[in-house]
Amino acid sequence: MRQSQTAKQEAIAAINLLPDTVDFEEIVYRLYVLNKIHQGLRDVEQGNDIASEQLLHEIEQW
């Protein structure tokens, strides 16, 4: 599923996709989002997910 890149390699690749004019805050945000995606994928691989119906119920409670 995931490529066999190290976290450093993946971070560098993500940063290289950004324009040269990007500010530091945007870089940090992009790396934060990338980290959250990986956390979510790990959760799914470990079976730590919830059914769609349960998620919809939780959203309705907001």
PDBQT receptor file of N, H, CA, C and O in Angstrom, charges set to zero:
ATOM      1  N   MET A   1       0.833  -1.185   0.000  1.00  0.00    +0.000 N 
ATOM      2  CA  MET A   1       0.000   0.000   0.000  1.00  0.00    +0.000 C 
ATOM      3  C   MET A   1       0.882   1.254   0.000  1.00  0.00    +0.000 C 
ATOM      4  O   MET A   1       0.813   2.046  -0.940  1.00  0.00    +0.000 OA
ATOM      5  N   ARG A   2       1.694   1.445   1.016  1.00  0.00    +0.000 N 
ATOM      6  H   ARG A   2       1.750   0.801   1.779  1.00  0.00    +0.000 HD
ATOM      7  CA  ARG A   2       2.569   2.605   1.090  1.00  0.00    +0.000 C 
ATOM      8  C   ARG A   2       3.905   2.303   0.436  1.00  0.00    +0.000 C 
ATOM      9  O   ARG A   2       4.354   1.157   0.412  1.00  0.00    +0.000 OA
ATOM     10  N   GLN A   3       4.528   3.331  -0.089  1.00  0.00    +0.000 N 
ATOM     11  H   GLN A   3       4.163   4.262  -0.070  1.00  0.00    +0.000 HD
ATOM     12  CA  GLN A   3       5.853   3.161  -0.650  1.00  0.00    +0.000 C 
ATOM     13  C   GLN A   3       6.837   2.967   0.485  1.00  0.00    +0.000 C 
ATOM     14  O   GLN A   3       6.565   3.338   1.627  1.00  0.00    +0.000 OA
ATOM     15  N   SER A   4       7.976   2.387   0.169  1.00  0.00    +0.000 N 
ATOM     16  H   SER A   4       8.198   2.086  -0.758  1.00  0.00    +0.000 HD
ATOM     17  CA  SER A   4       8.960   2.112   1.207  1.00  0.00    +0.000 C 
ATOM     18  C   SER A   4       9.942   3.273   1.347  1.00  0.00    +0.000 C 
ATOM     19  O   SER A   4      11.156   3.076   1.291  1.00  0.00    +0.000 OA
ATOM     20  N   GLN A   5       9.420   4.468   1.527  1.00  0.00    +0.000 N 
ATOM     21  H   GLN A   5       8.434   4.628   1.572  1.00  0.00    +0.000 HD
ATOM     22  CA  GLN A   5      10.254   5.638   1.769  1.00  0.00    +0.000 C 
ATOM     23  C   GLN A   5      10.373   5.853   3.272  1.00  0.00    +0.000 C 
ATOM     24  O   GLN A   5       9.475   5.504   4.037  1.00  0.00    +0.000 OA
ATOM     25  N   THR A   6      11.480   6.425   3.674  1.00  0.00    +0.000 N 
ATOM     26  H   THR A   6      12.210   6.709   3.052  1.00  0.00    +0.000 HD
ATOM     27  CA  THR A   6      11.598   6.820   5.069  1.00  0.00    +0.000 C 
ATOM     28  C   THR A   6      10.772   8.081   5.279  1.00  0.00    +0.000 C 
ATOM     29  O   THR A   6      10.392   8.755   4.321  1.00  0.00    +0.000 OA
ATOM     30  N   ALA A   7      10.500   8.388   6.532  1.00  0.00    +0.000 N 
ATOM     31  H   ALA A   7      10.809   7.840   7.310  1.00  0.00    +0.000 HD
ATOM     32  CA  ALA A   7       9.744   9.603   6.847  1.00  0.00    +0.000 C 
ATOM     33  C   ALA A   7      10.469  10.830   6.298  1.00  0.00    +0.000 C 
ATOM     34  O   ALA A   7       9.837  11.744   5.768  1.00  0.00    +0.000 OA
ATOM     35  N   LYS A   8      11.780  10.847   6.424  1.00  0.00    +0.000 N 
ATOM     36  H   LYS A   8      12.293  10.104   6.854  1.00  0.00    +0.000 HD
ATOM     37  CA  LYS A   8      12.569  11.977   5.923  1.00  0.00    +0.000 C 
ATOM     38  C   LYS A   8      12.437  12.111   4.408  1.00  0.00    +0.000 C 
ATOM     39  O   LYS A   8      12.243  13.213   3.896  1.00  0.00    +0.000 OA
ATOM     40  N   GLN A   9      12.542  11.003   3.698  1.00  0.00    +0.000 N 
ATOM     41  H   GLN A   9      12.700  10.108   4.115  1.00  0.00    +0.000 HD
ATOM     42  CA  GLN A   9      12.418  11.034   2.238  1.00  0.00    +0.000 C 
ATOM     43  C   GLN A   9      11.036  11.516   1.818  1.00  0.00    +0.000 C 
ATOM     44  O   GLN A   9      10.900  12.300   0.878  1.00  0.00    +0.000 OA
ATOM     45  N   GLU A  10      10.017  11.045   2.518  1.00  0.00    +0.000 N 
ATOM     46  H   GLU A  10      10.127  10.408   3.281  1.00  0.00    +0.000 HD
ATOM     47  CA  GLU A  10       8.662  11.453   2.178  1.00  0.00    +0.000 C 
ATOM     48  C   GLU A  10       8.434  12.937   2.471  1.00  0.00    +0.000 C 
ATOM     49  O   GLU A  10       7.767  13.629   1.702  1.00  0.00    +0.000 OA
ATOM     50  N   ALA A  11       8.986  13.420   3.581  1.00  0.00    +0.000 N 
ATOM     51  H   ALA A  11       9.527  12.858   4.206  1.00  0.00    +0.000 HD
ATOM     52  CA  ALA A  11       8.857  14.838   3.920  1.00  0.00    +0.000 C 
ATOM     53  C   ALA A  11       9.549  15.703   2.866  1.00  0.00    +0.000 C 
ATOM     54  O   ALA A  11       9.003  16.717   2.430  1.00  0.00    +0.000 OA
ATOM     55  N   ILE A  12      10.735  15.301   2.469  1.00  0.00    +0.000 N 
ATOM     56  H   ILE A  12      11.178  14.478   2.824  1.00  0.00    +0.000 HD
ATOM     57  CA  ILE A  12      11.469  16.056   1.448  1.00  0.00    +0.000 C 
ATOM     58  C   ILE A  12      10.698  16.060   0.134  1.00  0.00    +0.000 C 
ATOM     59  O   ILE A  12      10.605  17.095  -0.527  1.00  0.00    +0.000 OA
ATOM     60  N   ALA A  13      10.148  14.919  -0.248  1.00  0.00    +0.000 N 
ATOM     61  H   ALA A  13      10.223  14.079   0.289  1.00  0.00    +0.000 HD
ATOM     62  CA  ALA A  13       9.373  14.841  -1.490  1.00  0.00    +0.000 C 
ATOM     63  C   ALA A  13       8.151  15.752  -1.423  1.00  0.00    +0.000 C 
ATOM     64  O   ALA A  13       7.828  16.430  -2.398  1.00  0.00    +0.000 OA
ATOM     65  N   ALA A  14       7.465  15.772  -0.269  1.00  0.00    +0.000 N 
ATOM     66  H   ALA A  14       7.727  15.221   0.523  1.00  0.00    +0.000 HD
ATOM     67  CA  ALA A  14       6.289  16.629  -0.111  1.00  0.00    +0.000 C 
ATOM     68  C   ALA A  14       6.676  18.098  -0.195  1.00  0.00    +0.000 C 
ATOM     69  O   ALA A  14       5.974  18.892  -0.821  1.00  0.00    +0.000 OA
ATOM     70  N   ILE A  15       7.778  18.459   0.425  1.00  0.00    +0.000 N 
ATOM     71  H   ILE A  15       8.348  17.814   0.933  1.00  0.00    +0.000 HD
ATOM     72  CA  ILE A  15       8.245  19.856   0.396  1.00  0.00    +0.000 C 
ATOM     73  C   ILE A  15       8.654  20.248  -1.015  1.00  0.00    +0.000 C 
ATOM     74  O   ILE A  15       8.392  21.371  -1.447  1.00  0.00    +0.000 OA
ATOM     75  N   ASN A  16       9.289  19.341  -1.732  1.00  0.00    +0.000 N 
ATOM     76  H   ASN A  16       9.502  18.429  -1.381  1.00  0.00    +0.000 HD
ATOM     77  CA  ASN A  16       9.725  19.639  -3.101  1.00  0.00    +0.000 C 
ATOM     78  C   ASN A  16       8.562  19.903  -4.044  1.00  0.00    +0.000 C 
ATOM     79  O   ASN A  16       8.742  20.551  -5.075  1.00  0.00    +0.000 OA
ATOM     80  N   LEU A  17       7.373  19.415  -3.713  1.00  0.00    +0.000 N 
ATOM     81  H   LEU A  17       7.227  18.889  -2.875  1.00  0.00    +0.000 HD
ATOM     82  CA  LEU A  17       6.201  19.669  -4.550  1.00  0.00    +0.000 C 
ATOM     83  C   LEU A  17       5.650  21.083  -4.358  1.00  0.00    +0.000 C 
ATOM     84  O   LEU A  17       4.872  21.561  -5.183  1.00  0.00    +0.000 OA
ATOM     85  N   LEU A  18       6.043  21.741  -3.294  1.00  0.00    +0.000 N 
ATOM     86  H   LEU A  18       6.676  21.353  -2.624  1.00  0.00    +0.000 HD
ATOM     87  CA  LEU A  18       5.548  23.086  -3.002  1.00  0.00    +0.000 C 
ATOM     88  C   LEU A  18       6.329  24.126  -3.797  1.00  0.00    +0.000 C 
ATOM     89  O   LEU A  18       7.482  23.894  -4.158  1.00  0.00    +0.000 OA
ATOM     90  N   PRO A  19       5.704  25.272  -4.070  1.00  0.00    +0.000 N 
ATOM     91  CA  PRO A  19       6.421  26.330  -4.798  1.00  0.00    +0.000 C 
ATOM     92  C   PRO A  19       7.547  26.915  -3.939  1.00  0.00    +0.000 C 
ATOM     93  O   PRO A  19       7.507  26.836  -2.711  1.00  0.00    +0.000 OA
ATOM     94  N   ASP A  20       8.531  27.492  -4.586  1.00  0.00    +0.000 N 
ATOM     95  H   ASP A  20       8.564  27.557  -5.583  1.00  0.00    +0.000 HD
ATOM     96  CA  ASP A  20       9.665  28.078  -3.868  1.00  0.00    +0.000 C 
ATOM     97  C   ASP A  20       9.255  29.235  -2.965  1.00  0.00    +0.000 C 
ATOM     98  O   ASP A  20       9.987  29.589  -2.041  1.00  0.00    +0.000 OA
ATOM     99  N   THR A  21       8.108  29.816  -3.221  1.00  0.00    +0.000 N 
ATOM    100  H   THR A  21       7.513  29.528  -3.972  1.00  0.00    +0.000 HD
ATOM    101  CA  THR A  21       7.655  30.968  -2.437  1.00  0.00    +0.000 C 
ATOM    102  C   THR A  21       6.870  30.574  -1.192  1.00  0.00    +0.000 C 
ATOM    103  O   THR A  21       6.378  31.447  -0.477  1.00  0.00    +0.000 OA
ATOM    104  N   VAL A  22       6.742  29.274  -0.916  1.00  0.00    +0.000 N 
ATOM    105  H   VAL A  22       7.142  28.564  -1.497  1.00  0.00    +0.000 HD
ATOM    106  CA  VAL A  22       5.950  28.803   0.219  1.00  0.00    +0.000 C 
ATOM    107  C   VAL A  22       6.580  29.293   1.528  1.00  0.00    +0.000 C 
ATOM    108  O   VAL A  22       7.801  29.367   1.659  1.00  0.00    +0.000 OA
ATOM    109  N   ASP A  23       5.711  29.625   2.494  1.00  0.00    +0.000 N 
ATOM    110  H   ASP A  23       4.718  29.564   2.388  1.00  0.00    +0.000 HD
ATOM    111  CA  ASP A  23       6.248  30.062   3.781  1.00  0.00    +0.000 C 
ATOM    112  C   ASP A  23       6.389  28.870   4.733  1.00  0.00    +0.000 C 
ATOM    113  O   ASP A  23       5.865  27.785   4.479  1.00  0.00    +0.000 OA
ATOM    114  N   PHE A  24       7.099  29.097   5.817  1.00  0.00    +0.000 N 
ATOM    115  H   PHE A  24       7.524  29.978   6.024  1.00  0.00    +0.000 HD
ATOM    116  CA  PHE A  24       7.412  28.046   6.770  1.00  0.00    +0.000 C 
ATOM    117  C   PHE A  24       6.145  27.438   7.366  1.00  0.00    +0.000 C 
ATOM    118  O   PHE A  24       6.072  26.224   7.557  1.00  0.00    +0.000 OA
ATOM    119  N   GLU A  25       5.149  28.269   7.659  1.00  0.00    +0.000 N 
ATOM    120  H   GLU A  25       5.208  29.255   7.504  1.00  0.00    +0.000 HD
ATOM    121  CA  GLU A  25       3.914  27.764   8.252  1.00  0.00    +0.000 C 
ATOM    122  C   GLU A  25       3.209  26.775   7.330  1.00  0.00    +0.000 C 
ATOM    123  O   GLU A  25       2.669  25.775   7.803  1.00  0.00    +0.000 OA
ATOM    124  N   GLU A  26       3.203  27.032   6.039  1.00  0.00    +0.000 N 
ATOM    125  H   GLU A  26       3.642  27.845   5.654  1.00  0.00    +0.000 HD
ATOM    126  CA  GLU A  26       2.573  26.114   5.082  1.00  0.00    +0.000 C 
ATOM    127  C   GLU A  26       3.334  24.792   5.023  1.00  0.00    +0.000 C 
ATOM    128  O   GLU A  26       2.724  23.726   4.931  1.00  0.00    +0.000 OA
ATOM    129  N   ILE A  27       4.656  24.859   5.075  1.00  0.00    +0.000 N 
ATOM    130  H   ILE A  27       5.152  25.725   5.149  1.00  0.00    +0.000 HD
ATOM    131  CA  ILE A  27       5.463  23.638   5.074  1.00  0.00    +0.000 C 
ATOM    132  C   ILE A  27       5.131  22.790   6.299  1.00  0.00    +0.000 C 
ATOM    133  O   ILE A  27       4.914  21.583   6.184  1.00  0.00    +0.000 OA
ATOM    134  N   VAL A  28       5.091  23.417   7.461  1.00  0.00    +0.000 N 
ATOM    135  H   VAL A  28       5.267  24.397   7.554  1.00  0.00    +0.000 HD
ATOM    136  CA  VAL A  28       4.786  22.696   8.694  1.00  0.00    +0.000 C 
ATOM    137  C   VAL A  28       3.387  22.108   8.628  1.00  0.00    +0.000 C 
ATOM    138  O   VAL A  28       3.175  20.968   9.041  1.00  0.00    +0.000 OA
ATOM    139  N   TYR A  29       2.425  22.875   8.111  1.00  0.00    +0.000 N 
ATOM    140  H   TYR A  29       2.597  23.802   7.776  1.00  0.00    +0.000 HD
ATOM    141  CA  TYR A  29       1.057  22.380   7.989  1.00  0.00    +0.000 C 
ATOM    142  C   TYR A  29       0.993  21.159   7.072  1.00  0.00    +0.000 C 
ATOM    143  O   TYR A  29       0.325  20.178   7.398  1.00  0.00    +0.000 OA
ATOM    144  N   ARG A  30       1.678  21.210   5.934  1.00  0.00    +0.000 N 
ATOM    145  H   ARG A  30       2.220  22.008   5.669  1.00  0.00    +0.000 HD
ATOM    146  CA  ARG A  30       1.666  20.087   4.990  1.00  0.00    +0.000 C 
ATOM    147  C   ARG A  30       2.255  18.837   5.631  1.00  0.00    +0.000 C 
ATOM    148  O   ARG A  30       1.743  17.735   5.436  1.00  0.00    +0.000 OA
ATOM    149  N   LEU A  31       3.329  19.008   6.392  1.00  0.00    +0.000 N 
ATOM    150  H   LEU A  31       3.745  19.903   6.549  1.00  0.00    +0.000 HD
ATOM    151  CA  LEU A  31       3.935  17.854   7.064  1.00  0.00    +0.000 C 
ATOM    152  C   LEU A  31       3.014  17.317   8.158  1.00  0.00    +0.000 C 
ATOM    153  O   LEU A  31       2.948  16.107   8.377  1.00  0.00    +0.000 OA
ATOM    154  N   TYR A  32       2.308  18.206   8.839  1.00  0.00    +0.000 N 
ATOM    155  H   TYR A  32       2.361  19.189   8.661  1.00  0.00    +0.000 HD
ATOM    156  CA  TYR A  32       1.325  17.794   9.855  1.00  0.00    +0.000 C 
ATOM    157  C   TYR A  32       0.225  16.949   9.219  1.00  0.00    +0.000 C 
ATOM    158  O   TYR A  32      -0.137  15.898   9.749  1.00  0.00    +0.000 OA
ATOM    159  N   VAL A  33      -0.304  17.404   8.090  1.00  0.00    +0.000 N 
ATOM    160  H   VAL A  33      -0.010  18.257   7.660  1.00  0.00    +0.000 HD
ATOM    161  CA  VAL A  33      -1.368  16.670   7.398  1.00  0.00    +0.000 C 
ATOM    162  C   VAL A  33      -0.844  15.316   6.925  1.00  0.00    +0.000 C 
ATOM    163  O   VAL A  33      -1.534  14.306   7.069  1.00  0.00    +0.000 OA
ATOM    164  N   LEU A  34       0.344  15.281   6.374  1.00  0.00    +0.000 N 
ATOM    165  H   LEU A  34       0.904  16.101   6.257  1.00  0.00    +0.000 HD
ATOM    166  CA  LEU A  34       0.941  14.035   5.927  1.00  0.00    +0.000 C 
ATOM    167  C   LEU A  34       1.065  13.051   7.092  1.00  0.00    +0.000 C 
ATOM    168  O   LEU A  34       0.780  11.864   6.935  1.00  0.00    +0.000 OA
ATOM    169  N   ASN A  35       1.486  13.536   8.246  1.00  0.00    +0.000 N 
ATOM    170  H   ASN A  35       1.718  14.500   8.373  1.00  0.00    +0.000 HD
ATOM    171  CA  ASN A  35       1.597  12.704   9.441  1.00  0.00    +0.000 C 
ATOM    172  C   ASN A  35       0.230  12.162   9.857  1.00  0.00    +0.000 C 
ATOM    173  O   ASN A  35       0.114  10.986  10.200  1.00  0.00    +0.000 OA
ATOM    174  N   LYS A  36      -0.803  13.002   9.831  1.00  0.00    +0.000 N 
ATOM    175  H   LYS A  36      -0.708  13.958   9.553  1.00  0.00    +0.000 HD
ATOM    176  CA  LYS A  36      -2.151  12.565  10.206  1.00  0.00    +0.000 C 
ATOM    177  C   LYS A  36      -2.670  11.500   9.246  1.00  0.00    +0.000 C 
ATOM    178  O   LYS A  36      -3.349  10.564   9.669  1.00  0.00    +0.000 OA
ATOM    179  N   ILE A  37      -2.360  11.632   7.970  1.00  0.00    +0.000 N 
ATOM    180  H   ILE A  37      -1.808  12.392   7.626  1.00  0.00    +0.000 HD
ATOM    181  CA  ILE A  37      -2.761  10.624   6.991  1.00  0.00    +0.000 C 
ATOM    182  C   ILE A  37      -2.113   9.286   7.339  1.00  0.00    +0.000 C 
ATOM    183  O   ILE A  37      -2.773   8.247   7.324  1.00  0.00    +0.000 OA
ATOM    184  N   HIS A  38      -0.828   9.318   7.651  1.00  0.00    +0.000 N 
ATOM    185  H   HIS A  38      -0.292  10.163   7.663  1.00  0.00    +0.000 HD
ATOM    186  CA  HIS A  38      -0.132   8.082   8.008  1.00  0.00    +0.000 C 
ATOM    187  C   HIS A  38      -0.693   7.475   9.295  1.00  0.00    +0.000 C 
ATOM    188  O   HIS A  38      -0.815   6.254   9.402  1.00  0.00    +0.000 OA
ATOM    189  N   GLN A  39      -1.032   8.313  10.261  1.00  0.00    +0.000 N 
ATOM    190  H   GLN A  39      -0.933   9.304  10.174  1.00  0.00    +0.000 HD
ATOM    191  CA  GLN A  39      -1.642   7.808  11.491  1.00  0.00    +0.000 C 
ATOM    192  C   GLN A  39      -2.970   7.123  11.180  1.00  0.00    +0.000 C 
ATOM    193  O   GLN A  39      -3.260   6.057  11.723  1.00  0.00    +0.000 OA
ATOM    194  N   GLY A  40      -3.763   7.720  10.322  1.00  0.00    +0.000 N 
ATOM    195  H   GLY A  40      -3.527   8.586   9.881  1.00  0.00    +0.000 HD
ATOM    196  CA  GLY A  40      -5.042   7.136   9.936  1.00  0.00    +0.000 C 
ATOM    197  C   GLY A  40      -4.873   5.807   9.223  1.00  0.00    +0.000 C 
ATOM    198  O   GLY A  40      -5.620   4.862   9.479  1.00  0.00    +0.000 OA
ATOM    199  N   LEU A  41      -3.896   5.730   8.332  1.00  0.00    +0.000 N 
ATOM    200  H   LEU A  41      -3.290   6.497   8.124  1.00  0.00    +0.000 HD
ATOM    201  CA  LEU A  41      -3.635   4.479   7.615  1.00  0.00    +0.000 C 
ATOM    202  C   LEU A  41      -3.194   3.383   8.586  1.00  0.00    +0.000 C 
ATOM    203  O   LEU A  41      -3.612   2.232   8.458  1.00  0.00    +0.000 OA
ATOM    204  N   ARG A  42      -2.349   3.741   9.555  1.00  0.00    +0.000 N 
ATOM    205  H   ARG A  42      -2.009   4.676   9.659  1.00  0.00    +0.000 HD
ATOM    206  CA  ARG A  42      -1.928   2.766  10.571  1.00  0.00    +0.000 C 
ATOM    207  C   ARG A  42      -3.115   2.283  11.387  1.00  0.00    +0.000 C 
ATOM    208  O   ARG A  42      -3.231   1.093  11.681  1.00  0.00    +0.000 OA
ATOM    209  N   ASP A  43      -4.001   3.213  11.754  1.00  0.00    +0.000 N 
ATOM    210  H   ASP A  43      -3.906   4.179  11.515  1.00  0.00    +0.000 HD
ATOM    211  CA  ASP A  43      -5.189   2.835  12.515  1.00  0.00    +0.000 C 
ATOM    212  C   ASP A  43      -6.040   1.839  11.741  1.00  0.00    +0.000 C 
ATOM    213  O   ASP A  43      -6.513   0.852  12.305  1.00  0.00    +0.000 OA
ATOM    214  N   VAL A  44      -6.233   2.093  10.457  1.00  0.00    +0.000 N 
ATOM    215  H   VAL A  44      -5.848   2.894   9.999  1.00  0.00    +0.000 HD
ATOM    216  CA  VAL A  44      -7.039   1.195   9.635  1.00  0.00    +0.000 C 
ATOM    217  C   VAL A  44      -6.360  -0.178   9.535  1.00  0.00    +0.000 C 
ATOM    218  O   VAL A  44      -7.018  -1.210   9.664  1.00  0.00    +0.000 OA
ATOM    219  N   GLU A  45      -5.049  -0.182   9.306  1.00  0.00    +0.000 N 
ATOM    220  H   GLU A  45      -4.515   0.656   9.201  1.00  0.00    +0.000 HD
ATOM    221  CA  GLU A  45      -4.311  -1.444   9.207  1.00  0.00    +0.000 C 
ATOM    222  C   GLU A  45      -4.423  -2.260  10.496  1.00  0.00    +0.000 C 
ATOM    223  O   GLU A  45      -4.428  -3.490  10.454  1.00  0.00    +0.000 OA
ATOM    224  N   GLN A  46      -4.514  -1.575  11.646  1.00  0.00    +0.000 N 
ATOM    225  H   GLN A  46      -4.510  -0.575  11.681  1.00  0.00    +0.000 HD
ATOM    226  CA  GLN A  46      -4.600  -2.246  12.940  1.00  0.00    +0.000 C 
ATOM    227  C   GLN A  46      -6.040  -2.521  13.354  1.00  0.00    +0.000 C 
ATOM    228  O   GLN A  46      -6.291  -3.047  14.439  1.00  0.00    +0.000 OA
ATOM    229  N   GLY A  47      -6.978  -2.166  12.493  1.00  0.00    +0.000 N 
ATOM    230  H   GLY A  47      -6.774  -1.739  11.612  1.00  0.00    +0.000 HD
ATOM    231  CA  GLY A  47      -8.385  -2.412  12.798  1.00  0.00    +0.000 C 
ATOM    232  C   GLY A  47      -8.984  -1.407  13.755  1.00  0.00    +0.000 C 
ATOM    233  O   GLY A  47     -10.039  -1.662  14.335  1.00  0.00    +0.000 OA
ATOM    234  N   ASN A  48      -8.335  -0.272  13.932  1.00  0.00    +0.000 N 
ATOM    235  H   ASN A  48      -7.477  -0.066  13.460  1.00  0.00    +0.000 HD
ATOM    236  CA  ASN A  48      -8.821   0.780  14.828  1.00  0.00    +0.000 C 
ATOM    237  C   ASN A  48      -9.651   1.800  14.062  1.00  0.00    +0.000 C 
ATOM    238  O   ASN A  48      -9.351   2.993  14.079  1.00  0.00    +0.000 OA
ATOM    239  N   ASP A  49     -10.688   1.329  13.395  1.00  0.00    +0.000 N 
ATOM    240  H   ASP A  49     -10.932   0.360  13.381  1.00  0.00    +0.000 HD
ATOM    241  CA  ASP A  49     -11.554   2.229  12.649  1.00  0.00    +0.000 C 
ATOM    242  C   ASP A  49     -12.988   2.052  13.134  1.00  0.00    +0.000 C 
ATOM    243  O   ASP A  49     -13.283   1.151  13.919  1.00  0.00    +0.000 OA
ATOM    244  N   ILE A  50     -13.871   2.918  12.659  1.00  0.00    +0.000 N 
ATOM    245  H   ILE A  50     -13.632   3.650  12.020  1.00  0.00    +0.000 HD
ATOM    246  CA  ILE A  50     -15.268   2.820  13.065  1.00  0.00    +0.000 C 
ATOM    247  C   ILE A  50     -16.142   2.729  11.818  1.00  0.00    +0.000 C 
ATOM    248  O   ILE A  50     -15.746   3.159  10.734  1.00  0.00    +0.000 OA
ATOM    249  N   ALA A  51     -17.318   2.172  11.985  1.00  0.00    +0.000 N 
ATOM    250  H   ALA A  51     -17.640   1.823  12.865  1.00  0.00    +0.000 HD
ATOM    251  CA  ALA A  51     -18.248   2.020  10.868  1.00  0.00    +0.000 C 
ATOM    252  C   ALA A  51     -18.771   3.389  10.433  1.00  0.00    +0.000 C 
ATOM    253  O   ALA A  51     -18.830   4.322  11.233  1.00  0.00    +0.000 OA
ATOM    254  N   SER A  52     -19.144   3.498   9.176  1.00  0.00    +0.000 N 
ATOM    255  H   SER A  52     -19.096   2.739   8.526  1.00  0.00    +0.000 HD
ATOM    256  CA  SER A  52     -19.668   4.751   8.632  1.00  0.00    +0.000 C 
ATOM    257  C   SER A  52     -20.878   5.239   9.420  1.00  0.00    +0.000 C 
ATOM    258  O   SER A  52     -21.021   6.432   9.684  1.00  0.00    +0.000 OA
ATOM    259  N   GLU A  53     -21.742   4.304   9.791  1.00  0.00    +0.000 N 
ATOM    260  H   GLU A  53     -21.625   3.334   9.577  1.00  0.00    +0.000 HD
ATOM    261  CA  GLU A  53     -22.944   4.668  10.533  1.00  0.00    +0.000 C 
ATOM    262  C   GLU A  53     -22.597   5.289  11.884  1.00  0.00    +0.000 C 
ATOM    263  O   GLU A  53     -23.224   6.256  12.315  1.00  0.00    +0.000 OA
ATOM    264  N   GLN A  54     -21.598   4.723  12.539  1.00  0.00    +0.000 N 
ATOM    265  H   GLN A  54     -21.088   3.937  12.189  1.00  0.00    +0.000 HD
ATOM    266  CA  GLN A  54     -21.176   5.262  13.835  1.00  0.00    +0.000 C 
ATOM    267  C   GLN A  54     -20.589   6.665  13.663  1.00  0.00    +0.000 C 
ATOM    268  O   GLN A  54     -20.844   7.555  14.475  1.00  0.00    +0.000 OA
ATOM    269  N   LEU A  55     -19.813   6.850  12.615  1.00  0.00    +0.000 N 
ATOM    270  H   LEU A  55     -19.606   6.127  11.956  1.00  0.00    +0.000 HD
ATOM    271  CA  LEU A  55     -19.238   8.163  12.345  1.00  0.00    +0.000 C 
ATOM    272  C   LEU A  55     -20.332   9.195  12.091  1.00  0.00    +0.000 C 
ATOM    273  O   LEU A  55     -20.272  10.305  12.621  1.00  0.00    +0.000 OA
ATOM    274  N   LEU A  56     -21.327   8.839  11.285  1.00  0.00    +0.000 N 
ATOM    275  H   LEU A  56     -21.376   7.938  10.855  1.00  0.00    +0.000 HD
ATOM    276  CA  LEU A  56     -22.428   9.759  11.020  1.00  0.00    +0.000 C 
ATOM    277  C   LEU A  56     -23.158  10.119  12.311  1.00  0.00    +0.000 C 
ATOM    278  O   LEU A  56     -23.536  11.273  12.515  1.00  0.00    +0.000 OA
ATOM    279  N   HIS A  57     -23.352   9.144  13.170  1.00  0.00    +0.000 N 
ATOM    280  H   HIS A  57     -23.045   8.206  13.005  1.00  0.00    +0.000 HD
ATOM    281  CA  HIS A  57     -23.997   9.400  14.453  1.00  0.00    +0.000 C 
ATOM    282  C   HIS A  57     -23.165  10.381  15.290  1.00  0.00    +0.000 C 
ATOM    283  O   HIS A  57     -23.715  11.301  15.897  1.00  0.00    +0.000 OA
ATOM    284  N   GLU A  58     -21.849  10.186  15.321  1.00  0.00    +0.000 N 
ATOM    285  H   GLU A  58     -21.403   9.439  14.828  1.00  0.00    +0.000 HD
ATOM    286  CA  GLU A  58     -20.980  11.085  16.070  1.00  0.00    +0.000 C 
ATOM    287  C   GLU A  58     -21.027  12.499  15.506  1.00  0.00    +0.000 C 
ATOM    288  O   GLU A  58     -21.058  13.470  16.261  1.00  0.00    +0.000 OA
ATOM    289  N   ILE A  59     -21.033  12.616  14.175  1.00  0.00    +0.000 N 
ATOM    290  H   ILE A  59     -21.008  11.827  13.562  1.00  0.00    +0.000 HD
ATOM    291  CA  ILE A  59     -21.084  13.936  13.548  1.00  0.00    +0.000 C 
ATOM    292  C   ILE A  59     -22.385  14.656  13.897  1.00  0.00    +0.000 C 
ATOM    293  O   ILE A  59     -22.387  15.865  14.127  1.00  0.00    +0.000 OA
ATOM    294  N   GLU A  60     -23.488  13.912  13.935  1.00  0.00    +0.000 N 
ATOM    295  H   GLU A  60     -23.487  12.930  13.748  1.00  0.00    +0.000 HD
ATOM    296  CA  GLU A  60     -24.774  14.516  14.274  1.00  0.00    +0.000 C 
ATOM    297  C   GLU A  60     -24.766  15.069  15.700  1.00  0.00    +0.000 C 
ATOM    298  O   GLU A  60     -25.546  15.968  16.013  1.00  0.00    +0.000 OA
ATOM    299  N   GLN A  61     -23.909  14.553  16.557  1.00  0.00    +0.000 N 
ATOM    300  H   GLN A  61     -23.275  13.822  16.303  1.00  0.00    +0.000 HD
ATOM    301  CA  GLN A  61     -23.852  15.005  17.947  1.00  0.00    +0.000 C 
ATOM    302  C   GLN A  61     -23.085  16.322  18.099  1.00  0.00    +0.000 C 
ATOM    303  O   GLN A  61     -23.152  16.950  19.155  1.00  0.00    +0.000 OA
ATOM    304  N   TRP A  62     -22.366  16.745  17.072  1.00  0.00    +0.000 N 
ATOM    305  H   TRP A  62     -22.311  16.235  16.214  1.00  0.00    +0.000 HD
ATOM    306  CA  TRP A  62     -21.583  17.974  17.140  1.00  0.00    +0.000 C 
ATOM    307  C   TRP A  62     -22.505  19.110  17.214  1.00  0.00    +0.000 C 
ATOM    308  O   TRP A  62     -22.065  20.258  17.279  1.00  0.00    +0.000 OA
TER     309      TRP A  62
